[in-house]
Amino acid sequence: MSPAKRAARNQAPKQPIPQEVKVLIAAAFAIALGFGIVVPVLPQYAASFNVGVAAASAVISAFAFCRLIFAPAGGRILDKIGERRTYITGLLIVALSSFATAFAGDYWQLLIYRGLGGIGSTMFTVSAMGLIVRLSPVSERGRISGLYGSTFLIGGILGPVIGGLLAGIGLRAPFLIYGVAILIAAAVVYFRIAPDALGDRKSRTAQPRMSFQEAWAFGPYRAALVSGFANGWTSYGIRVALVPLLVAAAFGAGPVLSGVALTIYAAGSAVALTFTGRLADQLGRKPLVITGLLVAGAMTIVVGVTENVYVFAVASFLAGVGSGTLSPGQQAAVADVVGPHRSGGQVLARFQMSMDAGQIVGPIAAGAIVDAAGFGWAFGLSGLMLLLASLAWIPVTDTTKRHDVDAVPTGSIPQVPLREDSEGDAAGPQSPKS
């Protein structure tokens, strides 16, 4: 993009956020608040069944594992029944899973009930991503992704503190509250998004569908899969599974301080998301993603090796800043590849699978490393993974450029330049002409 076009876009007035996106943002708050309440107590709830660190961490992985294996089916369900039904059905499944988890009688029941919630989570996550891709104006994708993430994190900031306090009345209570929060989110979407508000399903079916093979041809999408895996491993995997255990081991603290530690991380992400979404639209996706990976990686290493509670707090905050910096650019890059005029359910599902795969492997592998060598090695290797993931973004062309020519190899896949919208931005690949 030329400097003149970039300056013109920066000075252009913000386009309004679609009503459906506002509803999704409101629902995201309820979901995040409930999830944040569960996060501080989940590892310790699992440990209460007399299992080790690796087994307790596996409860986190079970949720992500079911998300991973169900993601392809979730994309097909979305294409068949539509975003609204997929979203609401997914939320109801998660709510039932949370209620069942609260009444688990042993470790294996806990593992099964928590894992089944991943099926519903995939359904509402992929449908929400699809709606944001399709409904967000091209020039506002980064800002809307940042706003959606900020709302999620505001709930995430409040949730862990509440969850830590609720642990005092029992480790099962947070799961009941989480289930109620999910039901509230489902009600918001059911009553505030009409069945016909998302457009005619037949016209959407007629849209050309982007296959995973087509998306794989684009460098930014491949890079997003790499960074998504690393971010899932660290930010959504070991952070949830190991930080509460690290706080207990290193500082002799319980659920309350664990909730505070997770809140500090979420606060760093929330602060970054207040401006990084807009920067991703103005400066491009690539610079924000690389910067976020470097900051998050370095600070993750510090979190694992420090014995000073104040250094731990600062490093946790900055690690959150790194995560909040990379997320809007990464998600907007995937949205740019798909574009608003292609059906990308399978492409979005595979991107979600990359993060889920990291979230599955991360807690188990890092938990095993803790058992064998200690927390320092587990957090150090996880931080190094984020640093290495930044290398995947260096050779690719930013999706806000006019053409992602370096991302499309010569071969069986046609050379398909990213479609230009009225502002000259890359909004998604065009369907190859027959």
Secondary structure, DSSP 8 states (H G I E B T S, - for coil): --HHHHHHHHHS------HHHHHHHHHHHHHHHHHHHHTTTHHHHHHTTT--HHHHHHHHHHHHHHHHHHHHHHHHHHHHH-HHHHHHHHHHHHHHHHHHHHT--SHHHHHHHHHHHHHHHHHHHHHHHHHHHHHS-GGGHHHHHHHHHHHHHHHHHHHHHHHHHHGGG-SSHHHHHHHHHHHHHHHHHHHHS-GGGG--HHHHHTS-B--HHHHHTSHHHHHHHHHHHHHHHIIIIIHHHHHHHHHHHHH---HHHHHHHHHHHHHHHHHHHHHHHHHHHHH-HHHHHHHHHHHHHHHHHHHHH---HHHHHHHHHHHHHHHHHHHHHHHHHHHHHH-TTSB-HHHHHHHHHHHHHHHHHHHHHHHHHHHHH-HHHHHHHHHHHHHHHGGGGTTS--TTSS--GGGS-SSSS----EEE-TTS-EEEE-----
